[in-house]
Amino acid sequence: RISAVRIFIPSDVTTVASRRKVASDVKQIKERMPNEIPLLDPVKDLKITDDAFQTLLGRAETLANRLASHDLSNHEDEKRLTLVKAFEEKALLEEQAKVLRDKAHACQSIALKDDLKKMKKALKRLGHVDAQGVIETKGRTACEINTAHELVVVELVFGGIFNDLSIEQSVALLSCMTFGEPLKGDDGDPGSHLKPFLASP
């Protein structure tokens, strides 16, 4: 910004008298214009008519209005500096937290990749997927079982374990694959109410 007020400065300002003269002129200008010293208009006074400059000037005016309407403009300089410093510290902490989250995510991804490799290897060995990772019949069957031991149940089914068991024995065996809360009044002996052929080894 360029002031519209002009004062004449001596060619030699090294002397005390010259500096006092400049200081006196500046003081008089401030006394005559206590509110605001006028500025040169870049378009009217300096005759700048470039379109790009007009665009930049409009953006600068818009930004100045936004800054003036911000809540920080209502605070004193000291309070404003304190708030800005606190915001900068917050932004720095958020950036550090983001870096730490990214590192943690990267480490977790590496750990998950190792676990996935082991899981895939186990599924191939059990015959749930083929060498190309395509799901086989055993794998599709395991997907339809809603227990905590899908792989074990599928191995029992495909191994023919249930072929020679009665209905009661099959239900007893499958009950081991589910979780159940203990009943009130239970004496603590799970085999006390079983039929003789289920209670024996």
Phi and psi in degrees as a GROMACS rama.xvg file:
@    title "Ramachandran Plot"
@    xaxis  label "Phi"
@    yaxis  label "Psi"
@TYPE xy
-118.6  129.787  ILE-2
-72.1572  144.921  SER-3
-80.9621  -11.0609  ALA-4
-92.5642  135.836  VAL-5
-124.447  136.049  ARG-6
-122.189  153.071  ILE-7
-92.8371  125.472  PHE-8
-105.069  131.495  ILE-9
-58.7538  151.415  PRO-10
-63.7812  -28.8247  SER-11
-118.331  108.556  ASP-12
-106.089  17.9601  VAL-13
-83.2482  -19.8858  THR-14
-83.0468  156.15  THR-15
-65.1502  -39.7828  VAL-16
-63.9895  -39.621  ALA-17
-65.7755  -42.6942  SER-18
-66.611  -36.9291  ARG-19
-66.0595  -36.8024  ARG-20
-63.5216  -44.4755  LYS-21
-64.7164  -43.2161  VAL-22
-62.5265  -39.1323  ALA-23
-65.2562  -40.292  SER-24
-64.4981  -43.6862  ASP-25
-63.8577  -39.6796  VAL-26
-63.7014  -41.8034  LYS-27
-63.6948  -40.0943  GLN-28
-62.9679  -42.8238  ILE-29
-64.1784  -34.2914  LYS-30
-70.4156  -36.5274  GLU-31
-74.1215  -31.5686  ARG-32
-124.812  75.3785  MET-33
-70.7201  -28.052  PRO-34
-79.8752  -59.6064  ASN-35
-157.788  134.842  GLU-36
-80.7773  127.194  ILE-37
-63.5766  148.966  PRO-38
-112.549  155.684  LEU-39
-73.1324  132.391  LEU-40
-82.2049  124.804  ASP-41
-64.0423  -25.4485  PRO-42
-90.768  -50.8419  VAL-43
-75.0795  -44.2701  LYS-44
-89.1469  -44.4575  ASP-45
-91.6657  -7.31064  LEU-46
61.0823  40.4037  LYS-47
-91.3595  113.601  ILE-48
-117.202  13.9026  THR-49
-66.7539  136.431  ASP-50
-65.8226  -40.5174  ASP-51
-62.2119  -38.7359  ALA-52
-66.3693  -38.4055  PHE-53
-61.7081  -40.2411  GLN-54
-64.4888  -45.3696  THR-55
-64.3702  -37.0039  LEU-56
-64.5343  -39.9144  LEU-57
-65.4455  -39.9596  GLY-58
-65.0886  -40.5613  ARG-59
-63.5374  -38.977  ALA-60
-67.111  -41.4058  GLU-61
-62.4878  -42.8661  THR-62
-65.3142  -39.2739  LEU-63
-63.1563  -39.4768  ALA-64
-66.6374  -38.342  ASN-65
-66.1076  -40.4086  ARG-66
-65.3011  -37.8197  LEU-67
-69.22  -30.4963  ALA-68
-87.889  -4.06066  SER-69
-72.9906  153.426  HIS-70
-62.7644  -28.5597  ASP-71
-64.6531  -26.1314  LEU-72
-68.816  -15.797  SER-73
-86.5326  -5.83313  ASN-74
-99.6898  158.535  HIS-75
-71.1225  163.645  GLU-76
-57.4301  -43.6925  ASP-77
-65.1227  -44.3166  GLU-78
-66.0274  -38.6082  LYS-79
-63.6821  -42.6445  ARG-80
-63.7294  -37.1139  LEU-81
-64.2608  -43.6639  THR-82
-66.406  -40.6971  LEU-83
-64.727  -41.0254  VAL-84
-64.1451  -41.325  LYS-85
-63.5973  -38.42  ALA-86
-66.1866  -40.4678  PHE-87
-62.7052  -41.1379  GLU-88
-64.7204  -39.5254  GLU-89
-63.4018  -44.4844  LYS-90
-62.2187  -38.7445  ALA-91
-65.457  -42.2313  LEU-92
-65.304  -38.9792  LEU-93
-64.8785  -38.2543  GLU-94
-66.3438  -42.0672  GLU-95
-63.8112  -39.7098  GLN-96
-64.0835  -38.6432  ALA-97
-63.831  -41.4851  LYS-98
-63.0967  -42.3455  VAL-99
-66.1883  -39.4134  LEU-100
-63.7603  -40.202  ARG-101
-63.7529  -41.7461  ASP-102
-64.2203  -42.4829  LYS-103
-64.3101  -39.8288  ALA-104
-65.198  -39.4675  HIS-105
-64.514  -44.1  ALA-106
-63.54  -40.2402  CYS-107
-65.5054  -38.9628  GLN-108
-63.031  -40.2661  SER-109
-62.9153  -43.1974  ILE-110
-65.1614  -40.6922  ALA-111
-66.066  -36.5686  LEU-112
-61.3781  -41.4819  LYS-113
-64.1808  -42.9746  ASP-114
-64.4494  -40.9816  ASP-115
-64.5172  -38.6337  LEU-116
-61.7873  -42.7765  LYS-117
-66.2027  -41.3396  LYS-118
-63.0319  -44.0158  MET-119
-63.3846  -39.1747  LYS-120
-63.9938  -40.4304  LYS-121
-66.6393  -40.2214  ALA-122
-64.7127  -38.2438  LEU-123
-65.2487  -41.3406  LYS-124
-66.4903  -34.4601  ARG-125
-83.4108  -9.35628  LEU-126
87.2227  18.3366  GLY-127
-80.2063  -28.6575  HIS-128
-134.47  156.377  VAL-129
-89.7924  -171.639  ASP-130
-64.5416  -26.4614  ALA-131
-90.084  1.89155  GLN-132
85.871  12.1129  GLY-133
-81.6036  135.765  VAL-134
-70.1938  130.461  ILE-135
-94.2275  -175.811  GLU-136
-61.4764  -42.6515  THR-137
-61.5673  -39.2762  LYS-138
-66.0794  -40.8763  GLY-139
-65.7954  -36.9135  ARG-140
-64.7238  -42.6073  THR-141
-62.3239  -32.023  ALA-142
-67.1952  -24.8243  CYS-143
-89.5885  -5.77133  GLU-144
-95.3524  128.185  ILE-145
-108.669  66.8374  ASN-146
-133.053  179.449  THR-147
-87.3715  -1.18758  ALA-148
-133.819  57.4881  HIS-149
-59.7236  -45.051  GLU-150
-64.2395  -39.3196  LEU-151
-66.5678  -43.5484  VAL-152
-62.4408  -42.3679  VAL-153
-63.8609  -40.4352  VAL-154
-63.8164  -35.9522  GLU-155
-67.2084  -40.8115  LEU-156
-66.3567  -50.8289  VAL-157
-74.5689  -17.9431  PHE-158
-84.2886  -4.11434  GLY-159
75.0724  22.3898  GLY-160
-65.3723  -33.7762  ILE-161
-81.862  -6.68141  PHE-162
-64.3663  -38.3516  ASN-163
-100.652  7.62886  ASP-164
-98.4955  149.249  LEU-165
-78.3577  175.514  SER-166
-62.9512  -43.4966  ILE-167
-63.4553  -41.2335  GLU-168
-67.5342  -38.5707  GLN-169
-64.1782  -43.4655  SER-170
-64.4066  -40.8081  VAL-171
-63.1268  -41.5362  ALA-172
-67.0243  -41.5122  LEU-173
-69.4981  -27.4124  LEU-174
-65.1245  -22.9566  SER-175
-70.2463  -16.465  CYS-176
-91.6887  -1.05406  MET-177
-119.752  163.399  THR-178
-106.79  133.462  PHE-179
-137.565  142.236  GLY-180
-74.9947  144.218  GLU-181
-65.6036  142.045  PRO-182
-83.8899  152.203  LEU-183
-67.7874  142.083  LYS-184
80.8249  4.17377  GLY-185
-69.8056  132.262  ASP-186
-78.3285  -0.669414  ASP-187
91.6439  -8.84261  GLY-188
-103.318  103.874  ASP-189
-67.1771  -18.992  PRO-190
-96.2793  3.14321  GLY-191
-69.1746  -28.4308  SER-192
-104.072  8.71206  HIS-193
-81.676  152.706  LEU-194
-68.1621  155.684  LYS-195
-55.1965  -40.281  PRO-196
-75.9971  -13.4292  PHE-197
-91.5495  -29.2174  LEU-198
-76.5032  -28.0256  ALA-199
-76.149  156.352  SER-200
